[in-house]
Amino acid sequence: MSDIHTRMEALEDRLGDPFDAANPAGFAAVVAADEREEVPEGGAGALDEFGILSEFVPGPLGGRLERVDHLVELMRSVYRRDPSLGLGNCSSSLLGAVNIWTSGSPDQRREAAELLLAGKKISCAFHELAHGNDIGSIEFAATPANGSLSLNGRKESITNLDRAHGVVFLVRSDPGGGPRSCSQLFVPVADLDPDRFRFLPRFRSVGMRGVRLGGIEMQDCPVDADAVLGAPGTGLETVARAFQLTRTAMPGMSTALLDTSLRVTLHHVRRRRLYGRDVAAIPMVRTTLANAFADQLLCEAFAAVAARSLHVLPESGSVYAPAVKYLLAGVLLDALEQLSLVMGAEFYRRDGEHAVFQKLARDIKPVGFGHIARAACLSAMLPQLPTLARRSWSGAAPGPAALFVSDAGLPPLDLAGLRVVAGGQDRLAQALNAALDEDVPKPLRPLIETHVRRLESLAESCAGLRPRDLSIAASVEVRELAARYTTVLAAAACIGVWRHAPAGDFLARPEWLVAALTRLTGIDAGRPEDVPAEVEGALVEELLDRDDRTVSFGISARQYR
Ligand SMILES: Cc1cc2nc3c(=O)[nH]c(=O)nc-3n(C[C@H](O)[C@H](O)[C@H](O)COP(=O)(O)OP(=O)(O)OC[C@H]3O[C@@H](n4cnc5c(N)ncnc54)[C@H](O)[C@@H]3O)c2cc1C
């Protein structure tokens, strides 16, 4: 199919106006389906017709996946209508597939691509309730038996297990333990002996209620020994590389929940009159709207830069991906909470024209714990901080422009080329240090200086950390260093996006950057500071204009239906 911009428009057209009560993929249908713990049939059908799963298949395998930033932007069209549809019918297949693209043999990649191109789902069965984020402790075992592998154990809380055509399993392949004791298997469901496994009853959830969460139990279930992805024992290493894509892309897609929540809030407060004026004009409400808009922009700027870094700086994904997941999840959860306060009683309704808000407020929750917990993201970054501090954080050099420019050419995505550790390389932090070298408008300079100083003090605190300070038992104080590092990276990403924005564009103006850098300064202190009064007007004006024109609130400012 055509170029990405045409595909984005085509997808928006196919899914239609979400506020149209008669639209089978619109909010009314989405909310009604949620009440039944389903996704709207109209939305699912439209995605199938569009061939959405082809978007997750790399170009050389016949699909349309070329760039991670484009994938994220396209998927926002789905997530902004129904996150259950986004995860359940789309990105859950990406979770499994990235492992196959990273470590699979040419035959395994071809087989997986054929499934997705035909619209068939791939499930990713990694977690076990008994072990949660501690996936190195999984018990589901694959044991050699008569020339094949015999599977035994349970997997639970897995999306689409009972309706997938292929499953990627994380298994214990060496009972002896150690970092090389787990492997991944790609198994076509049709090949499984139905007498040797059973699906467990569906799990019910508070949010994402349309997502089919299930489990599987296997007893001496034989699978072909060729099912192993990559070399035996490299399962966790593949996770560490492949999930850099999903841990960047999926929080990036989730920014669309904030877009819709903000849009619904605007619809409410612009029409509701209290004390003889629009609620939108009440100063506290205006500030909340401006804050949410700034949050949307900063989240999308950071997600876009990190997505492009997978192409441009493949050595850095092991820190940028958990940083995006940690920071975006926190900001999005907080922003929805603040908007729900403005919605007031209207937030609490399951019917009426704003009912989708309460659904989104529930659907946003897994962004904080699904796929990997926020706390586990900090744990993943911690061991790298001393080396990053010593080798990179005092350096200053502008980052590659391709990180910050929306349609700059990018090197092809090479998932197999991603690294497990960054080796102390951090071009984004160095770009922050270089940000004051050029002309900077007056109101921005002190804010940028603040973030540069934060990086300096972070470097001092981190350089001397010893390995025993950085284990899973790291103190809260040390873990906060990793959290502070994520705000520094996000600040660098926002500055880069601002500096490279086309002249005349809203993103080239200083106001949004003042707002974003102020919010990021406050996050370290526990609560994001309000957007400064002197830029609030410019933000609210842009926000209302975008609402009037049905344009996205994120950095692409693209036309929505
Ligand atoms: C909608 C949905 C869809 C899902 N789909 C899939 C799927 O397709 N495939 C799949 O395999 N799984 C899937 N899951 C499972 C999900 O990703 C796991 O259940 C989850 O990662 C396990 O974590 P837990 O929340 O039970 O937390 P636990 O791991 O039990 O952690 C509890 C708490 O301990 C702390 N903690 C945990 N680890 C660390 C750490 N490293 N450092 C510091 N603190 C830590 C955190 O505070 C954490 O919140 C899905 C879950 C949901 C809700």
The ligand as a MOL file (V3000), in Angstrom:
LIG
                    3D

  0  0  0     0  0            999 V3000
M  V30 BEGIN CTAB
M  V30 COUNTS 53 58 0 0 0
M  V30 BEGIN ATOM
M  V30 1 C -4.1630 -6.1200 29.3840 0
M  V30 2 C -2.9960 -7.0390 29.6320 0
M  V30 3 C -2.4630 -7.7590 28.5790 0
M  V30 4 C -1.3750 -8.6270 28.7850 0
M  V30 5 N -0.9000 -9.3600 27.7240 0
M  V30 6 C 0.1700 -10.1750 27.9080 0
M  V30 7 C 0.6910 -10.9350 26.8150 0
M  V30 8 O 0.1980 -10.8790 25.6900 0
M  V30 9 N 1.7520 -11.7260 27.0420 0
M  V30 10 C 2.3240 -11.8350 28.2760 0
M  V30 11 O 3.2940 -12.5790 28.4000 0
M  V30 12 N 1.8470 -11.1320 29.3220 0
M  V30 13 C 0.7810 -10.3120 29.1790 0
M  V30 14 N 0.2750 -9.6060 30.2460 0
M  V30 15 C 0.8500 -9.8420 31.5410 0
M  V30 16 C 1.5860 -8.6620 32.1440 0
M  V30 17 O 2.4280 -8.0010 31.3050 0
M  V30 18 C 2.2640 -9.2470 33.3490 0
M  V30 19 O 1.2630 -9.7750 34.1550 0
M  V30 20 C 2.9450 -8.3000 34.1620 0
M  V30 21 O 4.0980 -7.8320 33.5440 0
M  V30 22 C 3.2600 -9.0140 35.4620 0
M  V30 23 O 3.3680 -8.1290 36.3850 0
M  V30 24 P 2.4850 -7.8550 37.6750 0
M  V30 25 O 1.7460 -6.6080 37.3680 0
M  V30 26 O 1.7600 -9.0340 38.1570 0
M  V30 27 O 3.5920 -7.3980 38.6790 0
M  V30 28 P 4.7250 -8.1760 39.5040 0
M  V30 29 O 5.8490 -8.5890 38.6190 0
M  V30 30 O 4.1210 -9.1780 40.4110 0
M  V30 31 O 5.2560 -6.9520 40.3350 0
M  V30 32 C 4.5810 -6.3890 41.4460 0
M  V30 33 C 5.2880 -5.1070 41.8010 0
M  V30 34 O 6.6280 -5.4000 42.2130 0
M  V30 35 C 7.4930 -4.3690 41.8130 0
M  V30 36 N 8.4960 -4.9000 40.8580 0
M  V30 37 C 8.3680 -5.9190 39.9730 0
M  V30 38 N 9.5000 -6.0710 39.2570 0
M  V30 39 C 10.3620 -5.1370 39.7000 0
M  V30 40 C 11.6920 -4.7880 39.3770 0
M  V30 41 N 12.3790 -5.4320 38.4290 0
M  V30 42 N 12.2520 -3.7530 40.0290 0
M  V30 43 C 11.5930 -3.0880 40.9800 0
M  V30 44 N 10.3390 -3.3750 41.3450 0
M  V30 45 C 9.7220 -4.3830 40.7180 0
M  V30 46 C 6.6430 -3.3270 41.1160 0
M  V30 47 O 6.2120 -2.3550 41.9970 0
M  V30 48 C 5.4760 -4.1460 40.6160 0
M  V30 49 O 4.3510 -3.3710 40.3320 0
M  V30 50 C -0.8040 -8.7570 30.0740 0
M  V30 51 C -1.3540 -8.0290 31.1430 0
M  V30 52 C -2.4340 -7.1730 30.9250 0
M  V30 53 C -3.0000 -6.4280 32.0890 0
M  V30 END ATOM
M  V30 BEGIN BOND
M  V30 1 1 1 2
M  V30 2 1 2 3
M  V30 3 2 2 52
M  V30 4 2 3 4
M  V30 5 1 4 5
M  V30 6 1 4 50
M  V30 7 2 5 6
M  V30 8 1 6 7
M  V30 9 1 6 13
M  V30 10 2 7 8
M  V30 11 1 7 9
M  V30 12 1 9 10
M  V30 13 2 10 11
M  V30 14 1 10 12
M  V30 15 2 12 13
M  V30 16 1 13 14
M  V30 17 1 14 15
M  V30 18 1 14 50
M  V30 19 1 15 16
M  V30 20 1 16 17
M  V30 21 1 16 18
M  V30 22 1 18 19
M  V30 23 1 18 20
M  V30 24 1 20 21
M  V30 25 1 20 22
M  V30 26 1 22 23
M  V30 27 1 23 24
M  V30 28 2 24 25
M  V30 29 1 24 26
M  V30 30 1 24 27
M  V30 31 1 27 28
M  V30 32 2 28 29
M  V30 33 1 28 30
M  V30 34 1 28 31
M  V30 35 1 31 32
M  V30 36 1 32 33
M  V30 37 1 33 34
M  V30 38 1 33 48
M  V30 39 1 34 35
M  V30 40 1 35 36
M  V30 41 1 35 46
M  V30 42 1 36 37
M  V30 43 1 36 45
M  V30 44 2 37 38
M  V30 45 1 38 39
M  V30 46 1 39 40
M  V30 47 2 39 45
M  V30 48 1 40 41
M  V30 49 2 40 42
M  V30 50 1 42 43
M  V30 51 2 43 44
M  V30 52 1 44 45
M  V30 53 1 46 47
M  V30 54 1 46 48
M  V30 55 1 48 49
M  V30 56 2 50 51
M  V30 57 1 51 52
M  V30 58 1 52 53
M  V30 END BOND
M  V30 END CTAB
M  END
